[in-house]
Amino acid sequence: MTTFRALRALYWLHDHRHQSVPALPAEVVPPEDARAVYDELVAQGAIANTLSSNGSPEGSFDFFLTPDGHVQARNARDTYRHELALRRVLECRSAVSGPNRTPLQRADFSGELTDEEIRDATHYLVAIGLCNGSKNGNGEFFHVEITPQGRAAARRPQLIDENSAPAGHVTNVSNDNYGTLTIGNQVIGGQGHNVTANVTQGASLDDVLRAIDRLRSEVEAAPGIDDDARSELLEDIDTLAAKAPKRGLDWVKTALLPLAAHLATAAGQAFADKALAIGSIII
């Protein structure tokens, strides 16, 4: 699962793909986020593991694309601007058009967003329910409001449009329309589906993070959970997902146990079972 920070890095690295880059420009990735982006890109095989100790907690590292990383960086060139436009629209505090609109930030290291890119992003966001829009006679929106779901999506580091992820090698991950996630030959969650497991090959970190993100979405949308309890659960899940690329799969498997206990208490045993099922695919 690629974050927006990593997508920005891949887009920029494509232009410097024949270099060993010691640091990303601050306008692309702030220095305080560089290690997290490095760990994420190493985990998905996009850059070489060049980490070495230099006496500091973070160590020293650079960003050198692997062969698979060249594919991912090239794909990022096709998807980054779309994802950037989606995020910039959703970052507006309320309306993006009309008399009370919030100014939209168009500037970016990749170039200023165009009217067409903003228009396409707005239509997409309305179509998936992250914005509400009112159209005029020619089919264009004259007023757009960001929904609460849209504001929540803008706060998350994950991509708003999952199809923007710059895939390299093919992974055996599929999603159906019932909220299930299939990894290898295991089905996790979903309406009317039992959790089953017969896994002969461990899941990758990317697979596990995708399953955790799906679990988060289900917790966020589920009825009947106390608002304060839901906020705490989402914070726990976000913390786990943020630390996973740096700490690895063994840590994730252990961290899923207290999360499952919290889910059982605050959201019900069905959600706890889904968290435990994610842990079961880590071998």
C-alpha positions as CSV (number, residue, x, y, z in Angstrom):
1,M,0.0,0.0,0.0
2,T,1.6,3.2,-1.2
3,T,1.2,6.5,0.7
4,F,0.9,9.9,-0.9
5,R,4.4,10.8,0.5
6,A,5.9,7.8,-1.2
7,L,4.1,8.6,-4.5
8,R,5.6,12.1,-4.5
9,A,9.0,10.6,-3.9
10,L,8.6,8.1,-6.8
11,Y,7.4,10.8,-9.2
12,W,10.5,12.9,-8.4
13,L,12.9,9.9,-8.5
14,H,11.8,9.1,-12.0
15,D,13.5,12.3,-13.1
16,H,16.6,11.3,-11.2
17,R,16.4,7.6,-12.0
18,H,20.1,7.2,-13.0
19,Q,21.4,8.8,-9.8
20,S,22.0,7.6,-6.2
21,V,20.1,10.4,-4.4
22,P,21.4,11.1,-0.9
23,A,18.3,13.1,0.1
24,L,15.0,14.1,-1.3
25,P,14.2,17.8,-1.7
26,A,12.2,19.3,1.2
27,E,9.5,20.4,-1.2
28,V,9.0,16.8,-2.2
29,V,9.3,15.1,1.2
30,P,10.1,17.0,4.4
31,P,13.3,15.8,6.1
32,E,11.3,14.5,9.1
33,D,9.4,12.2,6.8
34,A,12.4,11.0,4.8
35,R,13.1,7.9,6.8
36,A,9.5,6.7,6.8
37,V,9.4,7.1,3.0
38,Y,12.7,5.3,2.7
39,D,11.5,2.4,4.7
40,E,8.2,2.2,2.8
41,L,10.0,2.2,-0.6
42,V,12.5,-0.4,0.5
43,A,9.6,-2.6,1.8
44,Q,7.9,-2.5,-1.6
45,G,11.1,-3.1,-3.5
46,A,11.3,0.3,-5.2
47,I,14.7,1.4,-3.9
48,A,17.8,-0.4,-2.8
49,N,18.4,-1.0,0.9
50,T,21.4,1.3,1.5
51,L,20.9,2.0,5.2
52,S,24.0,2.2,7.3
53,S,24.7,3.4,10.8
54,N,26.4,6.8,11.2
55,G,26.0,7.2,14.9
56,S,22.5,8.6,14.8
57,P,19.2,6.9,15.5
58,E,18.0,7.4,11.9
59,G,21.3,6.2,10.2
60,S,22.3,7.2,6.7
61,F,20.7,6.2,3.5
62,D,20.0,7.2,-0.1
63,F,17.3,6.7,-2.7
64,F,18.5,4.4,-5.5
65,L,15.8,2.9,-7.7
66,T,15.8,-0.9,-8.2
67,P,14.7,-2.4,-11.5
68,D,11.2,-2.8,-10.1
69,G,11.5,0.7,-8.7
70,H,12.0,2.1,-12.2
71,V,8.7,0.5,-13.2
72,Q,7.0,1.9,-10.2
73,A,8.5,5.4,-10.7
74,R,7.4,5.4,-14.3
75,N,3.9,4.4,-13.3
76,A,3.9,7.2,-10.7
77,R,4.4,9.7,-13.6
78,D,1.0,8.7,-14.9
79,T,-0.9,8.7,-11.6
80,Y,0.6,11.3,-9.3
81,R,-1.0,14.4,-10.8
82,H,-4.5,12.8,-10.5
83,E,-3.9,11.9,-6.9
84,L,-2.4,15.4,-6.2
85,A,-5.5,17.1,-7.6
86,L,-7.8,14.8,-5.5
87,R,-5.9,15.7,-2.3
88,R,-5.8,19.4,-3.0
89,V,-9.6,19.6,-3.6
90,L,-10.2,17.6,-0.3
91,E,-7.8,19.8,1.6
92,C,-10.1,22.7,1.2
93,R,-11.9,23.4,4.5
94,S,-15.4,23.5,3.1
95,A,-16.4,24.6,-0.4
96,V,-14.2,24.6,-3.5
97,S,-16.5,26.7,-5.6
98,G,-19.3,29.3,-5.1
99,P,-19.3,32.5,-3.1
100,N,-17.9,31.0,0.1
101,R,-15.3,28.9,-1.5
102,T,-11.9,28.1,0.1
103,P,-8.9,29.0,-2.1
104,L,-7.4,25.9,-3.6
105,Q,-3.6,25.4,-3.5
106,R,-2.5,24.7,-7.1
107,A,1.3,25.1,-6.7
108,D,3.5,21.9,-6.6
109,F,7.0,20.9,-7.4
110,S,5.6,19.0,-10.4
111,G,3.9,22.2,-11.8
112,E,0.8,24.1,-11.1
113,L,-2.5,22.1,-11.3
114,T,-4.6,23.0,-14.3
115,D,-8.3,23.8,-14.5
116,E,-8.8,20.5,-16.3
117,E,-7.1,18.5,-13.6
118,I,-9.1,20.2,-10.9
119,R,-12.3,19.6,-12.8
120,D,-11.6,15.9,-13.4
121,A,-10.7,15.4,-9.8
122,T,-13.9,17.1,-8.6
123,H,-16.1,14.9,-10.8
124,Y,-14.3,11.8,-9.5
125,L,-14.7,12.9,-5.8
126,V,-18.4,13.5,-6.3
127,A,-18.8,10.2,-8.0
128,I,-17.3,8.3,-5.0
129,G,-19.1,10.3,-2.4
130,L,-16.2,12.3,-0.9
131,C,-17.8,15.6,-2.2
132,N,-21.3,16.8,-2.9
133,G,-21.8,18.9,-6.0
134,S,-24.5,21.0,-7.7
135,K,-24.4,21.2,-11.5
136,N,-25.4,23.9,-13.9
137,G,-27.0,23.4,-17.3
138,N,-23.8,22.3,-19.1
139,G,-23.0,19.6,-16.6
140,E,-20.3,21.4,-14.7
141,F,-20.3,21.9,-11.0
142,F,-21.0,25.5,-9.8
143,H,-20.8,24.6,-6.1
144,V,-18.9,21.7,-4.4
145,E,-18.9,20.8,-0.7
146,I,-16.4,18.5,0.9
147,T,-18.2,15.7,2.9
148,P,-17.0,14.5,6.3
149,Q,-15.8,11.3,4.6
150,G,-13.8,13.5,2.2
151,R,-12.2,15.4,5.0
152,A,-11.3,12.1,6.7
153,A,-9.8,10.8,3.5
154,A,-7.6,13.9,3.2
155,R,-6.2,13.3,6.7
156,R,-5.0,9.8,5.9
157,P,-1.6,9.1,4.4
158,Q,-3.0,6.4,2.1
159,L,-3.9,7.2,-1.5
160,I,-7.4,8.5,-2.1
161,D,-7.7,6.6,-5.3
162,E,-6.1,3.2,-4.7
163,N,-5.7,2.8,-8.4
164,S,-3.1,5.5,-8.3
165,A,-0.7,3.1,-6.6
166,P,2.3,2.7,-8.9
167,A,2.4,-1.1,-9.0
168,G,5.6,-2.8,-10.1
169,H,5.6,-6.6,-10.0
170,V,2.2,-8.3,-9.9
171,T,1.0,-9.4,-6.4
172,N,-1.8,-11.9,-5.7
173,V,-4.2,-9.5,-4.1
174,S,-7.8,-9.0,-5.1
175,N,-10.8,-7.2,-3.7
176,D,-14.5,-8.0,-4.3
177,N,-17.5,-5.8,-3.9
178,Y,-18.4,-7.1,-0.4
179,G,-15.4,-5.7,1.5
180,T,-13.4,-8.9,1.5
181,L,-9.7,-9.1,0.9
182,T,-8.1,-12.2,-0.6
183,I,-4.4,-12.8,0.0
184,G,-3.0,-16.0,-1.5
185,N,-5.9,-18.4,-0.8
186,Q,-7.2,-16.8,2.3
187,V,-10.4,-14.6,2.5
188,I,-10.5,-12.0,5.2
189,G,-13.8,-10.5,6.3
190,G,-16.7,-9.4,4.2
191,Q,-20.4,-9.6,4.5
192,G,-21.6,-13.2,4.5
193,H,-18.1,-14.6,4.4
194,N,-16.4,-16.7,7.1
195,V,-12.7,-16.2,7.9
196,T,-10.8,-19.1,6.4
197,A,-7.1,-19.9,6.3
198,N,-5.0,-22.3,4.3
199,V,-1.9,-20.3,3.6
200,T,1.2,-21.9,2.2
201,Q,3.1,-18.7,1.5
202,G,3.4,-15.7,3.9
203,A,1.8,-12.4,2.9
204,S,4.0,-9.4,2.1
205,L,4.0,-6.2,4.1
206,D,2.1,-4.5,1.3
207,D,-0.6,-7.2,1.5
208,V,-0.9,-6.9,5.2
209,L,-1.1,-3.1,5.1
210,R,-3.8,-3.4,2.5
211,A,-5.8,-5.7,4.8
212,I,-5.3,-3.3,7.7
213,D,-6.5,-0.4,5.6
214,R,-9.6,-2.4,4.7
215,L,-10.2,-3.1,8.3
216,R,-9.9,0.6,9.1
217,S,-12.5,1.5,6.5
218,E,-14.9,-1.0,7.9
219,V,-14.5,0.2,11.5
220,E,-14.9,3.8,10.3
221,A,-18.2,3.0,8.5
222,A,-19.7,0.5,10.9
223,P,-22.9,1.5,12.7
224,G,-23.4,1.2,16.4
225,I,-19.9,2.1,17.6
226,D,-19.5,4.9,20.2
227,D,-17.9,8.0,18.6
228,D,-15.1,8.2,21.2
229,A,-14.5,4.5,21.0
230,R,-14.4,4.7,17.1
231,S,-11.9,7.5,17.3
232,E,-9.6,5.6,19.6
233,L,-9.8,2.5,17.4
234,L,-9.0,4.4,14.3
235,E,-6.0,6.0,16.1
236,D,-4.8,2.6,17.1
237,I,-5.1,1.3,13.6
238,D,-3.4,4.3,12.1
239,T,-0.5,4.1,14.6
240,L,0.0,0.4,13.8
241,A,0.0,1.1,10.0
242,A,2.4,4.0,10.3
243,K,4.9,2.0,12.4
244,A,4.6,-1.2,10.3
245,P,7.0,-0.3,7.4
246,K,9.8,0.4,9.9
247,R,9.2,-2.3,12.4
248,G,8.4,-5.2,10.1
249,L,5.9,-8.1,9.9
250,D,6.8,-9.8,13.2
251,W,6.1,-6.6,15.1
252,V,2.8,-6.2,13.2
253,K,1.7,-9.7,14.1
254,T,2.3,-9.0,17.8
255,A,0.7,-5.6,17.6
256,L,-2.5,-7.0,16.1
257,L,-3.2,-8.9,19.4
258,P,-4.0,-5.9,21.6
259,L,-5.7,-4.3,18.7
260,A,-8.0,-7.3,18.4
261,A,-8.8,-7.1,22.2
262,H,-9.7,-3.4,21.8
263,L,-11.9,-4.2,18.8
264,A,-13.7,-6.9,20.7
265,T,-14.5,-4.6,23.5
266,A,-15.4,-1.5,21.5
267,A,-16.7,-2.8,18.1
268,G,-17.6,-6.5,18.6
269,Q,-16.0,-9.9,18.2
270,A,-16.4,-9.9,14.4
271,F,-14.0,-7.1,14.0
272,A,-11.6,-8.7,16.5
273,D,-11.7,-11.9,14.4
274,K,-10.7,-9.9,11.3
275,A,-7.7,-8.4,13.0
276,L,-6.6,-11.9,14.2
277,A,-7.1,-13.2,10.7
278,I,-4.7,-10.6,9.3
279,G,-2.1,-11.8,11.9
280,S,-2.7,-15.4,10.7
281,I,-1.4,-14.6,7.2
282,I,2.0,-13.5,8.6
283,I,4.2,-16.5,8.7
